[in-house]
Amino acid sequence: MINGPLLSIIILIIVVMFFVIDFGFMNRYDRERETRKGWSWDYTLFTVGMGLVVVLQPWLLPSISWSSAGPFGIGVQILGGILILGSFAVHIWARQHLRQFYVERVEVQNKHQVIQTGPYAYVRHPIISTFFSLAFGLLLLNPSIVTLAVMIYIFWDFSRAALQEEELLTRSLPDYAAYMAQTPRFMPKLGKKS
């Protein structure tokens, strides 16, 4: 398994790539928003702090990571890398369809509409699903107490946010209840789409 400072560098590249992609989309699509700001500084600073802990842990506290010298360990890390790359691809796809309606908090904007194109045709919260797969991929890349705690937090926090968003959108957008009834929350249905 890759571990120590090299693993910290790999995770740093992943975290920086994620923030560059995310802020690039916010900068691009915030121009289409009436409020002109899709991010929340407190949330952004919290995620940067969490990212630093995840980056530094393999280097500064490698003893709290699980490691395997055999091919199984590197296979787990490769699977984690594949999950991370897949989450980036779906995240980019979803952000291109959500455009200015993405925010780091639960809100309804003027002229808000139900997005049902791209990944939103298959799941209601594809961006949240990408956070789940990114967190799980990081856990596989660096199986440690830190990445496990981060993954649990992400699953809890984003599941809660999805429920709040669904409640608000159901009250605010007349088409959302029908969309919610036919589209799964986080994972697409297998088989034919009806």
C-alpha positions, 0 to 999 in steps of 0.5 A: 500500500502507498502510505506516509508522505506520498499518500498525503501528497496524493490526497492533497492533489485530490482535495485541491482538484476538488476545490478547484473544480467546485470553486470554478463552477461557483465562479462561473454560475454565480453570475447567473444568480440574483444573490451572486454568491453560492458558497458559504464561508463558514462551510467552506472554511470547515471543509478546508480544515477537514481536508487538511486533517485528511491530507496530513494524517497519513504523514503525521499520524500513519499509525492510525491507518490500516495497511497491507503489504500484499496486493489486497492493499493496493487493490483496495487503494486502486478501487478507492481511486476509481471511486474518486475519479468517478465521483469527480466525473459525476460531480462535474456532470451534475454541476453543469446541469444544476448551474446557478441553483447549486448552493452550499446551504438549503435555499430556493431562488427566484425563478427556481426550477426542478432540474430533471436533466443529466444525472438528475434524471436518475437521482434527486441528489447526484452532487450529494452522491458524489460526496458520498463516493468521494468520502468512501473512495478516500476511506479506501485510499487511506483506511484510517480512523480519520477518514472513517470519521470524515465519511460518517460525518459526510453521510450524516450531514449530507443526508440531513441536508437532502431531507431539508432541501426536499422539504423546502423544495416540496413546499416551494416548487409545485413539480418537486413532489412528482419528481421526488415520487419517481426519482430515487434520492441517492442511487439510481434504480437498476434496470429500465427507467419508467 
